[in-house]
Amino acid sequence: MATIHEILKEHWGYDRFRSLQEDIIKSVIAGNDTLALLPTGGGKSLCFQVPGIFLSGTTLVVSPLIALMKDQVKNLKDKGIKAEAIYSGLNYFQVNEIIDTCIHGDIKFLYVSPERLANEEFRERLKKIKLNLLAIDEAHCISQWGYDFRPPYLKIAEVRNDFPEIPVVALTATATTKVVEDIQQKLKFKQKNAYRKSFKRDNLVYAVLEDETKNEKLLRFLNSVPGSAVVYVRNRAKAQMISELLEENHISSSFYHAGLQNKIRDERQEEWIKDKIRVIVATNAFGMGIDKPDVRLVVHMDLPDSLEAYFQEAGRGGRDEKSAYAIALWNKSDLIDLEKYFQDAFPPPEAIKRLYEAICNHLQVAELSGTDTTHTIYPDRFLQDFNISSTLFFNGIRFLERQGLLTFSDVEQSFSKVHFHRDDLVYDDYTLEQADVLKSLLRNYEGLFDNYVRINEKLIANKTHIPINNIIKDLHKLNELDAIRYAPPRRGFSITFMQNRVPLQFFNLSQETYAERKEIARQKLDAVTQYVSRTDKCRSRILLEYFGETKSVNCGKCDFCKNAMQHKEADSDYVELLAFLAKFPEPEIDIIELYKLQPAVKKHSGTLFRWCIDKGYLTMLPGNKLSINKDEIVKVL
């Protein structure tokens, strides 16, 4: 049997493990329940993937994000390791085929969402698989004190009852002391066993700047710090706006957010990773599972909701252990915006109840039915039909998830559709280009008069020799003129009901849970506000102490430490200057002579000189002369 070092070399090409990785892996192989607390970029996945290969059987990996599951499965397959993922969107037969393959022992890693563990049929079939390890990614989601608490994670402890002999390895990048304790309790660790790598990043320089001209500051930083960069913003429109600003100033960039089609997001991510563009301007949808080691600058143009989120995003800088900068820009209006986002994140319980009813009605899910059914909802139409704001939709649905009523994930219609609903079209009613588009559609597609038919705009562009941007504009215009019905690609969401539709009279959003979640969110928001507004403590120490590292020391590099050192240096120079003036043999001194004899005056750009005049230690005389008031100087010395 191959050793863990041989497995590491064969599949990942590394000669040795990173700090703590080997200890964690040996603990897991020894059968111990293990919590691995490693910062972003610390190599968490190896801590369950190496033991999973070493041990006989299949490793069950619980992961909250479909995109992350798909990415890890692809990476494992590329290394010749058999892996599969079960997620919403797969049909019944696809799921059963994957489980059957696992039962026959042909899969080393099976990735599932926590919601899947609530399915009784899946749990029963899972018992037939020879599991060697239960790995919980993003384990902070199991804790009510975690920044992304998800009730379906609580089902994991029930799965342990079916496999009492196999160990659990829980992994997270960000957890406070309270969350670390809670994770081990919720996962029923046989005994406490947590491995923590210090959150201290010696190569990462933190800085917080309060400024009304954030755009100008961003440009200055990007022009001062060479190399790859990430700029985080809160909303999609701002991502595009900042990217355009950078392009106008000859800084190559692109924007990234959840509203873009998967293909476009993947392309932009790949361009950034391969350094075809220098800066990616993104919402918090960007970054999970991305390992680009040479990021030199991470700038937050908007404040995040928690220090956990900030630490993860800032931590994407300098993973190659070379110097990098994490800068947060803010002003007073940001605090007002942050408070508004906080209030929006907690819609009134009655509004959440109405949202649930609207979703069920829209998807035609009858009362006391719907368990394990998956539906696609397109917000543009839904919000209009039920007069619901997008703010309520996205924030309210998170509460419905936390209640365990449904799950929610991105899905997209990646193709366009056209339907000719009229048979009396007259080409002369349209421009020559529009008429050519209509004719090309009829020549290249069948069944257009019967129903919607998938089309490819690029194909139409090639056939007509019309630029594709014009084709898309013409199709929209023809739709507007009621010549055709055109449905371009659009983003939707997959909703899976975890239990039957609850009749409204029994719909109960726990007031206690609601209030508790709001209080936890408030504490996290206050921690962010304190982090940016404090001017009396090292930034690194504030972050480390938040995560339970109370014996930290000043980093010597952040904005606070730099300012403190400058003040200390200035204080020393003040004393030196006064001592010089007290001993100067003449009652007067020429300004030019002062600059020559006391370099500290010039070093501080005249600040010491002006300070001496303000304090009355020097008095200006005609002809660039200064009178030395030695009596006043002797008093302070």
Secondary structure, DSSP 8 states (H G I E B T S, - for coil): ---HHHHHHHHH--SS--TTHHHHHHHHHTT--EEEE--TTS-TTHHHHHHHHHSSSEEEEE-S-HHHHHHHHHHHHHTT--EEEE-TT--HHHHHHHHHHHHTT--SEEEE-GGGGG-HHHHHHHTTS-EEEEEETTGGGGSTTSTT--GGGGGHHHHHHH-TTS-EEEEES---HHHHHHHHHHTT-SS--EEE-----TTEEEEEEE-S-HHHHHHHHHHHS-SEEEEE-SSHHHHHHHHHHHHHTT--EEEE-TTS-HHHHHHHHHHHHTTSSSEEEE-TTS-TT---TTEEEEEESS--S-HHHHHHHHTTS-TTSS-EEEEEEE-HHHHHHHHHHHHHTS--HHHHHHHHHHHHHHTT--BT--TT-EEEE-HHHHHHHHT--HHHHHHHHHHHHHTTSEEEEEEEE-SEEEE---S---GGGS-HHHHHHHHHHHHH-S-TTTS-EEE-HHHHHHHHT--HHHHHHHHHHHHHTTSSEEE--EEEEEEEESS-B--GGG----HHHHHHHHHHHHHHHHHHHHHHH--SS-HHHHHHHHTT-TT----S-SHHHHHHHHHHHHHHHHHHHHHHHHH-SSSEEEHHHHHHH-HHHHHTTTHHHHHHHHHTSEEEETTTEEEE-HHHHHHH-
